[in-house]
């Protein structure tokens, strides 16, 4: 899979047991896989890169599963 680079906002979603998602500047909804705890800040802005995961099932019915490979906190919340 092709590596993708985005900037977006971390959002806490209180449904489906609660989870963190990322909404990119272009309004894509990504379900981050391997998001480290220091980045789990509702409202934080991050720059990140990684790959879409096609062969995975999640309980969250929100966003596209995305494996985070690199991430940088731009604006903490």
N, C-alpha and C positions, 0 to 999 in steps of 0.2 A: 504494500500500500504506500501511496505517496505521503511524504511528510508535509503537514500543513502548519502554517504559522498564523496566529490570531492574537488580538487584544480583546479582552472582555471583562465583564463584571461577574464576580462570584455571587451567587444567590442561594440562600437557604430555602428549600422547599419543604413545608411542614407536612405534606401528605405522603402516603406510601411508607410510613415509618420515619420520615424525615431524611433528607439527603441534600447534598450540594450540587448545583448545576452551574454552568457558565453560559451567559448570554453574550455573544460576540458583538462587536461594533456593527456588523452587518445583520444582526438579529438572529443568528443561528443559535439554536439551543443544543448545547453539548452536555452530555453526562460524563463527567471526568472519571476515569479509572486511574487509581493510584494517586489521588490528590492528597498530598501530605498535610498533616494536621495544622501546620503553621499557616497554610493558605486557606483554611476553612474559616473565612471571615466574611460574613454577609455584607455585601456592598463594596468589597475590595476590588481594585482594578489590577488585572494581571496581563502580562504578555506571556504567551506560552506556545509550545509547538508539540506536535505528536502526530498520531495516526488514528484514523477511524477504525473501529473494530466491527467487522461485519458478522463474525461467527460467535456471537455472544448473546445470551438472553438475560434480561434484567427484570426485577420486579417493578421498577419504576417505569411508568408509562409516560416518559418525558424525555425528550432530547435524543441525540444520537450518541451511542457509546464512543468515547474518545480516550485513547491511551495517552496520558501526559508524559512526555519524555523530558522536556525542559520547561521551567516556569520561573518567572521573575515578578515579584511584587512591585507594582508601579505606584499604587496609592492605597495604603492600608486603611481599614475602616476602624 
